[in-house]
Each structure stands twice: as C-alpha cells, then as structure tokens.
Amino acid sequence: MGPRVGADASPRHASGGPERRIYGSIIWYTDILTTPLESGEFPRRGLALPRASANKEAPISSLAAASPQHHPADTPARRVRLAGSDEFPVVERGTYLNICESTALSRRVRGAADEFLDHVMYARGTRDVRQQHVDGARHKFARLIGTDAADIAIVKNVSEGLNAVATAIPWRAGDNVVLCASLEHPNNVLPWLHLARLGVEMRIVEPVEGAIEPAAMVAAMDGRTRVVTCASVTFAPGLRADLGAIGRACRSRDVLFLVDAVQSAGILSLDVAGDHIDALVTSTAKGLLGLYGCGFLYCRPEWAERLTPAYLSRPAVELPPERYSEMTGLDVPMRAGARRFEVGSVDYASCYAVDASLSLLSEIGMPAIETHALALAGRLRTGMAEMGLAVPHRAFGPEASHIVTVGQLGAGGHGNTTDPLLVRLSDHLAAHDVVHTIRRGMLRFAFHLFNSDDDVDRVLELTREVVSRKAA
Ligand SMILES: Cc1ncc(COP(=O)(O)O)c(C=O)c1O
C-alpha cells in the first residue's frame, strides 16, 4: 500500500544535511574527463566537451563517412507502404514526412474518435464502454513498451508526465538532475529549471557531435544525482540515444532514469525493462498516431512507491466505486503503481483514438514498422549526403533513427534556417507538397508506416533540382 493522503508522506530526503540553496543555479557540466568511469561500464572515448556552447556543430558527413550498410544500393526497395491511402488519407495529399511534428489520422482512428463523439451526442456510451477504451489503450501501450497495464498512467501530454515525475521526487536542496539540455525539447528542460527554487541543480552535459553521449551523462552524476533524463530520439538532429547504457548506470546508482519517448513511440522499439528505464513519457500526437491531449506515463512500480504526486484526485486513490461519494476523511490510501499519477477524467476521444491506433500498430508489428522507417530514412540520408548536403555524421551509425536532418544544428532558430540553400530547398519541397519541418536550422523529415520509397525518390528528385540550379 502506498502512502496515505493526509498521513505523513514526508519525502525520503526531506530533512538533514546542510541547507545549501542554489537559487537559479544552472551548472554547465564540463568536467567529465576528470571523473573516473567504473571499469567495464562504458568504453572510454576521446571526449572533449567545450564549455557552454549550446549549439555545437555536428560534423558534416560525406559518403566516405557513411558506413557501407547504409548505402542505398544495399537497401531493399520499399515501394509498398505498410499502410496506404485506404487507411491514411494524408498519403493522397502529398508526401507526408512530418510525423515528428504531428500525428496523421487513419480512417479507423478517426472512426474511433467519432464513436466517442456519437456516444456523447446521443447519450449512448456507458461509463463501462468508455472505460473499456481507456483500459484498452493502457494495455496496448504497456505491451508496446514491454510492461504491465498497472504501470501506465494516462496523462495529457509529454509535459504533464515529465512534470508529474519532477514534482513527485522528494528533493533536497543540493540534489541534481543530469541532462543534455541543448538537445532536449524545452518541455524537458523547463520542469527542471523550475526546481531551482528548491535548490535543485540542473547539471548540463554537452552534446558530442550532436548526440547524447552516455559516458558524459554518467560522468556528470554524483552522490546527489536523483534523476537523469533524456529523449529517446532528439527532436533535432534526430539521433537515437543509447538508453540501455544510461539506464544501466542509473540503476546501479539508484538514480531515476526518465525518458521522453515521444519521438520513438509507435515507430521505434521501446523496452523499459531491457533498457532499465524507471519512468517514460510520451504523447499520442506523433508516432502513436492518436490525437492531441493524451499521453502515457510509465513508472516502474518500485519507483512509484517512492514518489508522491503533487496532484491528487479520485483516480489516484484506492476507493471502490460504491464509496465514491462517501469521502469524509482524508485517510485514503494512494494507489500502488503509476495510476497514482492520474488526475481526474481523461480525454476520452483521445483514448478511443489511441486504442484504435495501437491496434493498427500491433497488427502490422513494431519490428516491421521500425525496419521500414529506418530503411527509408537511411536511403534519404545517404541520398542527401551524396548530393553534398550536410547530414550529421552520427546518423550513419547506431544512433540513426527514422528522422533525417540536413544542415547544421543551430544554424537558425526553432523553426527557421539561415542557410540560403536550405531555405530554397524547403520552399521548393513545400511548393510540391512535401510536408516537412525546419528545426534549429536543419531541414527535418520523418518516416512512418505510411511512407515508401516513392516518398524518398520524390524528395531526392526535388532536392536534385535545387542543388543542380545552384551548381548551374
Ligand atoms: C522530444 C519532444 N518532447 C516533447 C514534445 C512535446 O511535448 P508536449 O507533448 O508536452 O507538447 C516534443 C514535440 O513537440 C518533442 O519533440
């Protein structure tokens, strides 16, 4: 049984020790080479982290840098979409390479959301029917990441899930959280910055070649580290983090490892047990192919027991339905597991939607989706590099994801680029209905099950037109 509301739920580290307050502290952590690594934990690499250069350039790849297995000649043709226009109308509209920004609805997912709207329009659906869809979504997502439904809370979005964890930790002044801030989405930086008022230090690790380097994350940890957090795939430049390496180090130090998985979920495999992840958050509004306003928070049961949510309402406490309106005292047991993080009613339309989209994903199968998306991304990446465009060097190795970025990280703001060639290319692609984004100076393309080699060909052909105009 968890802590009781109203009972003394004092945090583990609530008192004792010197009162060291570090208001507004942001520590740029640069000293990693002097911190010894445990033998055998990670291979020591030649790391050189410059001080506080938030947008360190990733090197430009050349074809020589690309490993041979990523050459298009070796990639089997993927002309067939794993789900086509009969399911995804967006395919008819143009070349949709923007799942990293926004979901694309399938007909069956739209139908599921409509079913809920009909339920409330015609007073058809009972509470039980609604709950079936919520539980269905919870179960299917749990299966997707290799855990049990009891470990999953329904949340509103990534931010809510991250904040739920950040505010549930029994912080003491002087504790710290380790993250590679310049590669995280702002929604996984601001919750930690906000803890400065409690004296919590944000320990910032520099990226290495545009990637989150596990050894650097580990080296930044010390005895006061409570949380290490990172994106499973960064929103730019779109590299995959070695979650297992970071997770292993966290587990051995009893540090909570929290993953923002929104850029992976539904496209790349996630394995919370295998990667020693303690908490993981995603929204349903990208690769999970659901709607906005809904997400999932996984919390490992052993950690849930140690966390005290900042918010509390009926879904988070042990109260049988027949006692719902009997609440007179405050001595109510909090639910065991992740469900203690659920707050009030959920977004039912979104739960119906993601219940349906998770069925679609499981019918096709995550291994097939991952292989498909990675192969298409690999072919586009190599094709872009062949035309002399800058592609992050690390994207040709194990950190490759379904996201392809072109340009220099930081050569522009959140949604623009200062590179005139990329501006022209982006305009040209948009004029030909290639839906893509610009992030932090880079052009960004992302693949999912409804894409095919035809989409890759289209982008490469349009790119060739712009590049050859420049050359002429
Ligand atoms: C890595 C990452 N985290 C979080 C978000 C969004 O967070 P939220 O679901 O809270 O809007 C995005 C994209 O929008 C993202 O790319």
The ligand as an SDF file (V2000), in Angstrom:
LIG
                    3D

 16 16  0  0  0  0  0  0  0  0999 V2000
   11.2460   15.4340  -27.7530 C   0  0  0  0  0  0  0  0  0  0  0  0
    9.9220   16.1270  -27.5710 C   0  0  0  0  0  0  0  0  0  0  0  0
    9.3800   16.2380  -26.3380 N   0  0  0  0  0  0  0  0  0  0  0  0
    8.2060   16.8430  -26.1480 C   0  0  0  0  0  0  0  0  0  0  0  0
    7.4760   17.3680  -27.1970 C   0  0  0  0  0  0  0  0  0  0  0  0
    6.1550   17.9950  -26.9830 C   0  0  0  0  0  0  0  0  0  0  0  0
    5.7120   17.9600  -25.6470 O   0  0  0  0  0  0  0  0  0  0  0  0
    4.1670   18.0270  -25.3070 P   0  0  0  0  0  0  0  0  0  0  0  0
    3.5570   16.6990  -25.6220 O   0  0  0  0  0  0  0  0  0  0  0  0
    4.1250   18.3340  -23.8710 O   0  0  0  0  0  0  0  0  0  0  0  0
    3.5630   19.1160  -26.1200 O   0  0  0  0  0  0  0  0  0  0  0  0
    8.0140   17.2920  -28.4960 C   0  0  0  0  0  0  0  0  0  0  0  0
    7.3830   17.8340  -29.7100 C   0  0  0  0  0  0  0  0  0  0  0  0
    6.5190   18.5520  -29.8460 O   0  0  0  0  0  0  0  0  0  0  0  0
    9.2540   16.6530  -28.6750 C   0  0  0  0  0  0  0  0  0  0  0  0
    9.7940   16.5450  -29.9000 O   0  0  0  0  0  0  0  0  0  0  0  0
  1  2  1  0
  2  3  1  0
  2 15  2  0
  3  4  2  0
  4  5  1  0
  5  6  1  0
  5 12  2  0
  6  7  1  0
  7  8  1  0
  8  9  2  0
  8 10  1  0
  8 11  1  0
 12 13  1  0
 12 15  1  0
 13 14  2  0
 15 16  1  0
M  END
$$$$
